Amino acid sequence: MKDATKQIEWLEAMRELNKARKVEKTKLISIKIDPALLNAFKLKCELEKRPYTSKIKELMQEYLNRNS
């Protein structure tokens, strides 16, 4: 039963995400990341001429879409 509830919550979150796209302000978050990993990620994004924060958001969206 808990799995079904979590699935419904996830589907609702995805519906809200699609409905609210670009309507709400973005939310500032703080996470701890290994400095070497962050540095390598930033450097790779610089090579691709992409802001690393935009790439993080893109990866998050791809992850959600892949599992829907």
Distance bins in CASP14 RR format, pairs under 12 A and 6 or more apart:
PFRMAT RR
TARGET T0000
AUTHOR 0000-0000-0000
RMODE 2
METHOD distances of the structure
MODEL  1
1 7 0 0 0 0 0 1 0 0 0 0 0
1 8 0 0 0 0 0 1 0 0 0 0 0
2 8 0 0 0 0 0 1 0 0 0 0 0
2 9 0 0 0 0 0 1 0 0 0 0 0
3 9 0 0 0 0 0 1 0 0 0 0 0
3 10 0 0 0 0 0 1 0 0 0 0 0
4 10 0 0 0 0 0 1 0 0 0 0 0
4 11 0 0 0 0 0 1 0 0 0 0 0
5 11 0 0 0 0 0 1 0 0 0 0 0
5 12 0 0 0 0 0 1 0 0 0 0 0
6 12 0 0 0 0 0 1 0 0 0 0 0
6 13 0 0 0 0 0 1 0 0 0 0 0
7 13 0 0 0 0 0 1 0 0 0 0 0
7 14 0 0 0 0 0 1 0 0 0 0 0
7 67 0 0 0 0 0 1 0 0 0 0 0
7 68 0 0 0 0 0 1 0 0 0 0 0
8 14 0 0 0 0 0 1 0 0 0 0 0
8 15 0 0 0 0 0 1 0 0 0 0 0
9 15 0 0 0 0 0 1 0 0 0 0 0
9 16 0 0 0 0 0 1 0 0 0 0 0
10 16 0 0 0 0 0 1 0 0 0 0 0
10 17 0 0 0 0 0 1 0 0 0 0 0
10 64 0 0 0 0 1 0 0 0 0 0 0
10 67 0 0 0 0 1 0 0 0 0 0 0
10 68 0 0 0 0 1 0 0 0 0 0 0
11 17 0 0 0 0 0 1 0 0 0 0 0
11 18 0 0 0 0 0 1 0 0 0 0 0
11 64 0 0 0 0 0 1 0 0 0 0 0
11 67 0 0 0 0 0 1 0 0 0 0 0
11 68 0 0 0 0 1 0 0 0 0 0 0
12 18 0 0 0 0 0 1 0 0 0 0 0
12 19 0 0 0 0 0 1 0 0 0 0 0
12 20 0 0 0 0 0 1 0 0 0 0 0
13 19 0 0 0 0 0 1 0 0 0 0 0
13 20 0 0 0 0 0 1 0 0 0 0 0
13 64 0 0 0 0 1 0 0 0 0 0 0
13 68 0 0 0 0 0 1 0 0 0 0 0
14 20 0 0 0 0 0 1 0 0 0 0 0
14 21 0 0 0 0 0 1 0 0 0 0 0
14 61 0 0 0 0 0 1 0 0 0 0 0
14 63 0 0 0 0 0 1 0 0 0 0 0
14 64 1 0 0 1 0 0 0 0 0 0 0
14 65 0 0 0 0 1 0 0 0 0 0 0
14 67 0 0 0 0 1 0 0 0 0 0 0
14 68 1 0 0 1 0 0 0 0 0 0 0
15 21 0 0 0 0 0 1 0 0 0 0 0
15 64 0 0 0 0 0 1 0 0 0 0 0
15 68 0 0 0 0 0 1 0 0 0 0 0
16 23 0 0 0 0 0 1 0 0 0 0 0
16 24 0 0 0 0 1 0 0 0 0 0 0
16 64 0 0 0 0 0 1 0 0 0 0 0
17 23 0 0 0 0 0 1 0 0 0 0 0
17 24 0 0 0 0 0 1 0 0 0 0 0
17 57 0 0 0 0 0 1 0 0 0 0 0
17 60 0 0 0 0 0 1 0 0 0 0 0
17 61 0 0 0 0 1 0 0 0 0 0 0
17 64 1 0 0 1 0 0 0 0 0 0 0
17 65 0 0 0 0 0 1 0 0 0 0 0
17 68 0 0 0 0 0 1 0 0 0 0 0
18 61 0 0 0 0 0 1 0 0 0 0 0
18 64 0 0 0 0 0 1 0 0 0 0 0
18 65 0 0 0 0 0 1 0 0 0 0 0
18 68 0 0 0 0 0 1 0 0 0 0 0
20 26 0 0 0 0 0 1 0 0 0 0 0
20 27 0 0 0 0 0 1 0 0 0 0 0
21 57 0 0 0 0 0 1 0 0 0 0 0
21 61 0 0 0 0 1 0 0 0 0 0 0
26 53 0 0 0 0 1 0 0 0 0 0 0
26 54 0 0 0 0 0 1 0 0 0 0 0
26 56 0 0 0 0 0 1 0 0 0 0 0
26 57 0 0 0 0 1 0 0 0 0 0 0
27 57 0 0 0 0 0 1 0 0 0 0 0
28 53 0 0 0 0 0 1 0 0 0 0 0
29 53 0 0 0 0 0 1 0 0 0 0 0
29 56 0 0 0 0 1 0 0 0 0 0 0
29 57 0 0 0 0 0 1 0 0 0 0 0
29 60 0 0 0 0 0 1 0 0 0 0 0
31 37 0 0 0 0 0 1 0 0 0 0 0
31 38 0 0 0 0 1 0 0 0 0 0 0
31 53 0 0 0 0 0 1 0 0 0 0 0
31 56 0 0 0 0 1 0 0 0 0 0 0
31 60 0 0 0 0 0 1 0 0 0 0 0
32 38 0 0 0 0 1 0 0 0 0 0 0
33 39 0 0 0 0 1 0 0 0 0 0 0
33 40 0 0 0 0 0 1 0 0 0 0 0
33 41 0 0 0 0 1 0 0 0 0 0 0
33 42 0 0 0 0 0 1 0 0 0 0 0
33 52 0 0 0 0 0 1 0 0 0 0 0
33 56 0 0 0 0 1 0 0 0 0 0 0
34 40 0 0 0 0 1 0 0 0 0 0 0
34 41 0 0 0 0 1 0 0 0 0 0 0
35 41 0 0 0 0 0 1 0 0 0 0 0
35 42 0 0 0 0 0 1 0 0 0 0 0
36 42 0 0 0 0 0 1 0 0 0 0 0
36 43 0 0 0 0 0 1 0 0 0 0 0
37 43 0 0 0 0 0 1 0 0 0 0 0
37 44 0 0 0 0 0 1 0 0 0 0 0
37 52 0 0 0 0 0 1 0 0 0 0 0
37 56 0 0 0 0 0 1 0 0 0 0 0
38 44 0 0 0 0 0 1 0 0 0 0 0
38 45 0 0 0 0 0 1 0 0 0 0 0
38 52 0 0 0 0 1 0 0 0 0 0 0
38 53 0 0 0 0 0 1 0 0 0 0 0
38 55 0 0 0 0 0 1 0 0 0 0 0
38 56 0 0 0 0 0 1 0 0 0 0 0
39 45 0 0 0 0 0 1 0 0 0 0 0
39 46 0 0 0 0 0 1 0 0 0 0 0
39 52 0 0 0 0 0 1 0 0 0 0 0
40 46 0 0 0 0 0 1 0 0 0 0 0
40 47 0 0 0 0 0 1 0 0 0 0 0
40 52 0 0 0 0 0 1 0 0 0 0 0
41 47 0 0 0 0 0 1 0 0 0 0 0
41 48 0 0 0 0 0 1 0 0 0 0 0
41 50 0 0 0 0 0 1 0 0 0 0 0
41 51 0 0 0 0 0 1 0 0 0 0 0
41 52 1 0 1 0 0 0 0 0 0 0 0
41 53 0 0 0 0 0 1 0 0 0 0 0
41 55 1 0 0 1 0 0 0 0 0 0 0
41 56 0 0 0 0 1 0 0 0 0 0 0
41 59 0 0 0 0 1 0 0 0 0 0 0
42 48 0 0 0 0 0 1 0 0 0 0 0
42 50 0 0 0 0 0 1 0 0 0 0 0
42 51 0 0 0 0 1 0 0 0 0 0 0
42 52 1 0 1 0 0 0 0 0 0 0 0
42 53 0 0 0 0 1 0 0 0 0 0 0
42 54 0 0 0 0 0 1 0 0 0 0 0
42 55 0 0 0 0 1 0 0 0 0 0 0
42 56 0 0 0 0 0 1 0 0 0 0 0
43 50 0 0 0 0 0 1 0 0 0 0 0
43 52 0 0 0 0 1 0 0 0 0 0 0
43 55 0 0 0 0 0 1 0 0 0 0 0
44 50 0 0 0 0 1 0 0 0 0 0 0
44 52 0 0 0 0 1 0 0 0 0 0 0
44 55 0 0 0 0 1 0 0 0 0 0 0
44 59 0 0 0 0 0 1 0 0 0 0 0
45 51 1 0 0 1 0 0 0 0 0 0 0
45 52 1 0 1 0 0 0 0 0 0 0 0
45 53 0 0 0 0 1 0 0 0 0 0 0
45 54 0 0 0 0 1 0 0 0 0 0 0
45 55 1 0 1 0 0 0 0 0 0 0 0
45 56 0 0 0 0 1 0 0 0 0 0 0
45 57 0 0 0 0 0 1 0 0 0 0 0
45 58 0 0 0 0 0 1 0 0 0 0 0
45 59 0 0 0 0 0 1 0 0 0 0 0
46 52 1 0 0 1 0 0 0 0 0 0 0
46 55 0 0 0 0 0 1 0 0 0 0 0
47 55 0 0 0 0 0 1 0 0 0 0 0
48 54 0 0 0 0 0 1 0 0 0 0 0
48 55 1 0 0 1 0 0 0 0 0 0 0
48 58 0 0 0 0 0 1 0 0 0 0 0
49 55 0 0 0 0 0 1 0 0 0 0 0
50 56 0 0 0 0 0 1 0 0 0 0 0
50 57 0 0 0 0 0 1 0 0 0 0 0
50 58 0 0 0 0 1 0 0 0 0 0 0
50 59 0 0 0 0 0 1 0 0 0 0 0
51 57 0 0 0 0 1 0 0 0 0 0 0
51 58 0 0 0 0 0 1 0 0 0 0 0
52 58 0 0 0 0 0 1 0 0 0 0 0
52 59 0 0 0 0 0 1 0 0 0 0 0
53 59 0 0 0 0 0 1 0 0 0 0 0
53 60 0 0 0 0 0 1 0 0 0 0 0
54 60 0 0 0 0 0 1 0 0 0 0 0
54 61 0 0 0 0 0 1 0 0 0 0 0
55 61 0 0 0 0 0 1 0 0 0 0 0
55 62 0 0 0 0 0 1 0 0 0 0 0
56 62 0 0 0 0 0 1 0 0 0 0 0
56 63 0 0 0 0 0 1 0 0 0 0 0
57 63 0 0 0 0 0 1 0 0 0 0 0
57 64 0 0 0 0 0 1 0 0 0 0 0
58 64 0 0 0 0 0 1 0 0 0 0 0
58 65 0 0 0 0 0 1 0 0 0 0 0
59 65 0 0 0 0 0 1 0 0 0 0 0
59 66 0 0 0 0 0 1 0 0 0 0 0
60 66 0 0 0 0 0 1 0 0 0 0 0
60 67 0 0 0 0 0 1 0 0 0 0 0
61 67 0 0 0 0 0 1 0 0 0 0 0
61 68 0 0 0 0 0 1 0 0 0 0 0
62 68 0 0 0 0 0 1 0 0 0 0 0
END
